């Protein structure tokens, strides 16, 4: 059974689902989202909403003072242990039961998860290896953006230059923390915004990027976790999308 034609299943067992999300698919449902999200597809695939679960979830929403149960958290999140931005493609983890979700989320919280991204950026990185340790918060001048802000939440990312070709740098990014838009914000702060980034790249370059690439050039390539059943380290990886391959 497939989730849909565009979402690839990298791994599946009785506890865990590892997906390769395409660029352009929104992960979380919201009041402002009209298109079908990954959450919607997952609810169909995992058959998450039985009448009893839907009723429990509704009651929890109406009484927010009560601590949600693991089952309610699982149902609300449709098993999603984390998220990716709409434009970012790549690996995303989905739990099949509340205990697995709790275990995966605890690994993210305690920073035991190791993630590797591939990004195509504007210009050539000055150094082959750069570590950015700069706090991130909402941009005080634009609440729809994030920025490096003194007093923000700590954020650390390591960037490694893989190749430079045709005015673009192919970069490996390893975030040590999990702040919203972290890789995109840190690369923008280095004056090497991600190609196709409507939010953080200059408008002039974005229009050119949109015509040439048609997407945000950021891909979650690999993830290392402790498996919820074996409790042993496992690594899952995706194939790099064709848009990136010519820059290797």
N, C-alpha and C positions, 0 to 999 in steps of 0.2 A: 504493500500500500504506500502510495506517495502522498506527501503533504500537498504539493502542487508542482507544476512543471519547472518552476524556477528555483525552488528551494531544494538543495541537495542534502541528503542524509549522509553524513560522514561516518557516523557510528550510532548503533542503537543496541541497547540491551534492556533488561527488565527494569532498570532504575534510571537510565540516562539516555538522552537523545542529544547528539552533537550535530549541529546544522551548519551549512554554508549559506549564509544569507546573501541574496543579491543586492547590489546597490539600488537604491530607490524604494526599497520596501521599508515601511515604518514598522518598528517593533511593537510599541505600546499603543493601545487604543486610547483615544481622548475625545473630548467633546468637539474639538476642532478638526478631527480627522474623519473624512468621509470615505476614503479608500479603505479596502480591506487590509488589516494589519497582520503581522505575524501572530499576534495573540489570537486573532480570529481563526486563522488557519490551524493553530495548535489546538484550540478548543474542539474543532471538528475532528482533527486527527487523533487526539487523545481521548475524545469523548468525555470531556471534563465536567460538563454541566448536566448532572442528574437533577431532577426536581428538588430533591432534598438539599443538595449542595447549593443550588441557586437560592433556595429559601434561606439557608443559613447565612449565605453571603449578604443577602438583602437585609437581614436582621442586624448583622454586624455593622453594615453601613449606616443604619438608622440609629445605632447606639455606639457612637465613636468613643465613648468614655471607657468601654470595656476593651481589654487587651484581646486582639484577634487571636484565634487559635491557629495552630500550624496548618490545619485544613483550610481555614479561611484565607490565610496568606497565600497558600498554594493555589487556591481557586482564583483569587484576585489577580495573581501574577501569571496565570495559565502555565505555571511551571517554570517560567523564565528566571534564571539565576542572575542574569545581568542584562545589559542592553548594548546596542550599537546605534550610532546615529543613522538616520535615514540614508544618507549618501555612502556610508561606509559598508563595504561588503566583508564577508568572512565569517569566522567561527563564532557561534553562539551556543551556550549550554542550556539545556532544558531538562528539568527534573520530571520524573514520572509519578512521584509521590511526595507527600509533605516532608518526610524525614530526609529524603535525598535533597530536596530544596534547602532545608535548614542546613544540612552539611555543606552544600556547595556555597551558600551565602556566607557561612561562617569562614570559609577559606578566603573569599574575597575580602571580608572584613578584617581578617588577620594578615592579609597580604601574603598568603601562601600560594596564590595563583600567579603563574608566570606567563605573561602574554608577549607576543611578538607581532608587530605590524609592519607592513611595507607601505611606504608613502613616496609619491613623486612630488618633488617640491621645485619651486622656482629658484634658479641660481645655484651656484656651487657652494656647498658648505665649506667654511673656512678651514675647519679641522676634520680629519677623518673620523674622529671620535669626540663627541660632545656630550657632557652631562649637564642638563638644565635642572637646577633646584630653585624653583621660583613659585611662590604662592599664587593660587588662582581664586578669583571671586567674580561675581557679576561686575561687568564694566559699569562704573559709576556714571558714565556718559550715555550708556545704551544698555538698558536692562535686559535686552534680548541677546546680548553677547556676554562672553566671559573674557577675562583679561588677567594678566599678571598684575596683582594688586597687593600692596603692602598690607599685611594683616589678614590676607586671605588664607584659605586652607592650603596646607603644605602639599606640594606637588613636585615630583621628580621623574624625569624621563631621560633615558640614554639614547642618543642618536648615533648611528654608524653609517658613514657614507659607503654605499656599495658600488656606485658607478655614477659618472657624470657624462651626459650625452645630450646634444641638441638643446643646450641651455637649461636642462633639467637635472636635478639630483635624484637618484634612486636611493632611498634611505631606509634602513632598518630602525624601527622605533621600539623601545622596550620601556613601557610605563611602569614605574615602581609603585605608583599610587593610582587611584581610579577616579580622578576628578572629571566633571563634565567637560567635554571638548578638549581634554588635556593635551593630547598630541597636537591638535590643530592650533591651540593657543600658544603652546611653547614654540612651535615652528614659526608661527607668525611673529612672536617676540624676537626670534633670531633673524627676522626679515627674509625668511624662506617659507612663505605660506604654501600650504598644500595646493597643488594644481586642482582647479575646479571647485575651490572653496568659496562659495557665494558670501559667506559670513565674514571670513577673515582675510581673504585676498583682495587686493585693489580691484575696483570695478572694471578698470580697463583690461587687466589681465584676465579677469573672470569671463568676460565676454568672449575672448579668444579661446580660453580653456573650454568653455561650453561648446563652442563650435567644433573644436578639435577632438575633445575627449567625451563630452556628454555626460560626465559624472564626476563625483569627488574621487580623487585618486588616492584613496586610503583603504587599505585592506587588512583585516585581522587574520594573519596567516597561520598562527600557531598558538596553542595554549597548553600549559602543563598544570595538572591538578592531581589531587589524591582521589582515586576512584571511590565512589560512595559504597561500593560493595567490598572490594578487595582492600581498601585503605592504602593501596600502593600508588606510587607516582605513575601517571600515564600522560602521554603527549599525543595531541591530535593536531593534524595539520591539513591545510587545504592546498589545492593547486592555485598558483598565482593567476589571476585573470589575464586574458590575452592582452588587455590594454597596457599592462605593465611589462610584458615579456620582452618587447623590443628595446627596453632601456637597461636590460641586464648586460 
